Amino acid sequence: MDKELESRVDEVFEKTVKPVFKELIEQYNAVNGYEVKIVPECPLIMGIKRHKSIFLKHPDGIEMIVCVYWIEGYERLFAANIMMVSFNKTFDIYTVSREELKKQIKFLGGLGR
């Protein structure tokens, strides 16, 4: 295992993923009928070493789960709406920003409308 890569992944989850999820919960949960919270779900993909998922329930009752995950050995971070398999996005683990990740999570979760 590449210790530099693993260290970078830990840093991205602590300094980028967790704060983005916190911001989205603060911004949307219990506002205009939305429910937003952290959940344990993860896609069934071999090799996922680390993940974090957020549940988004829209006022019209539509439910989505967006998972941000890292597959061991890859230099890419993945974000996917695991309830709509065709929607996903990848990010370079060394250059991903909070703004970029937040924008894509909002899109994948249907919050960008």
C-alpha positions as CSV (number, residue, x, y, z in Angstrom):
1,M,0.0,0.0,0.0
2,D,1.3,3.4,-0.9
3,K,1.4,5.3,2.4
4,E,1.5,8.7,0.7
5,L,-1.7,7.9,-1.2
6,E,-3.4,6.5,1.9
7,S,-2.4,9.6,3.8
8,R,-3.8,11.8,1.1
9,V,-7.1,9.9,1.1
10,D,-7.4,10.3,4.9
11,E,-6.7,14.1,4.5
12,V,-9.4,14.4,1.7
13,F,-12.0,12.6,3.8
14,E,-11.3,14.7,6.9
15,K,-10.8,18.1,5.3
16,T,-13.0,17.9,2.2
17,V,-15.7,15.2,2.3
18,K,-16.7,15.6,6.0
19,P,-17.0,19.4,5.9
20,V,-19.0,19.2,2.6
21,F,-21.5,16.8,4.1
22,K,-21.8,18.9,7.2
23,E,-22.4,22.0,5.1
24,L,-25.1,20.3,3.1
25,I,-26.8,19.0,6.2
26,E,-26.8,22.5,7.8
27,Q,-28.0,24.1,4.5
28,Y,-30.8,21.7,3.6
29,N,-31.9,19.5,6.5
30,A,-35.4,20.5,7.8
31,V,-35.6,23.3,5.3
32,N,-38.6,23.5,2.9
33,G,-39.4,19.8,3.6
34,Y,-35.9,18.3,2.9
35,E,-34.3,15.6,5.1
36,V,-30.6,15.3,4.9
37,K,-28.4,13.0,7.0
38,I,-25.3,10.8,7.1
39,V,-26.0,7.1,6.4
40,P,-23.8,4.0,6.4
41,E,-24.8,2.7,2.9
42,C,-22.2,2.0,0.3
43,P,-22.3,0.6,-3.2
44,L,-21.4,-3.1,-3.7
45,I,-18.1,-2.5,-5.4
46,M,-15.0,-4.6,-4.7
47,G,-12.0,-2.8,-3.2
48,I,-13.8,0.2,-1.5
49,K,-11.5,1.0,1.3
50,R,-13.1,4.2,2.5
51,H,-16.6,5.8,2.1
52,K,-19.1,8.3,3.4
53,S,-22.7,8.6,2.3
54,I,-25.4,11.2,2.6
55,F,-29.2,10.6,2.4
56,L,-31.3,13.2,0.7
57,K,-35.1,13.1,0.9
58,H,-36.8,15.8,-1.3
59,P,-40.0,17.5,-0.3
60,D,-41.8,15.5,-3.1
61,G,-40.7,12.2,-1.4
62,I,-37.9,11.3,-3.7
63,E,-35.0,9.7,-1.8
64,M,-31.4,9.6,-2.9
65,I,-28.2,8.5,-1.4
66,V,-24.9,9.9,-2.6
67,C,-21.8,8.1,-1.6
68,V,-18.2,9.4,-1.9
69,Y,-15.8,6.5,-1.9
70,W,-12.2,5.5,-2.6
71,I,-11.1,2.2,-4.0
72,E,-7.8,1.0,-2.6
73,G,-4.8,1.7,-5.0
74,Y,-6.6,4.3,-7.1
75,E,-5.7,8.0,-7.3
76,R,-9.4,8.9,-7.9
77,L,-12.2,9.7,-5.5
78,F,-15.6,8.6,-6.7
79,A,-19.0,10.2,-6.0
80,A,-22.1,8.3,-7.0
81,N,-25.9,8.4,-6.5
82,I,-26.1,4.8,-5.4
83,M,-29.9,4.7,-6.0
84,M,-29.4,5.8,-9.6
85,V,-26.4,3.8,-10.8
86,S,-25.8,5.6,-14.0
87,F,-24.9,8.9,-12.2
88,N,-21.3,9.2,-10.9
89,K,-18.3,11.5,-11.0
90,T,-14.6,11.0,-10.3
91,F,-12.1,13.4,-8.9
92,D,-8.3,13.4,-8.8
93,I,-7.4,12.6,-5.2
94,Y,-4.6,15.2,-5.2
95,T,-6.6,18.2,-6.6
96,V,-10.2,17.7,-5.5
97,S,-11.6,20.8,-3.8
98,R,-14.5,21.3,-1.4
99,E,-16.3,23.5,-3.9
100,E,-16.0,21.0,-6.7
101,L,-17.1,18.1,-4.5
102,K,-20.1,20.0,-3.0
103,K,-21.2,21.1,-6.5
104,Q,-21.2,17.5,-7.7
105,I,-22.9,16.0,-4.6
106,K,-25.6,18.6,-5.0
107,F,-26.0,17.6,-8.6
108,L,-26.0,13.9,-7.9
109,G,-28.5,14.3,-5.1
110,G,-30.8,16.5,-7.2
111,L,-30.2,19.7,-5.1
112,G,-28.9,21.7,-8.0
113,R,-32.3,22.5,-9.4
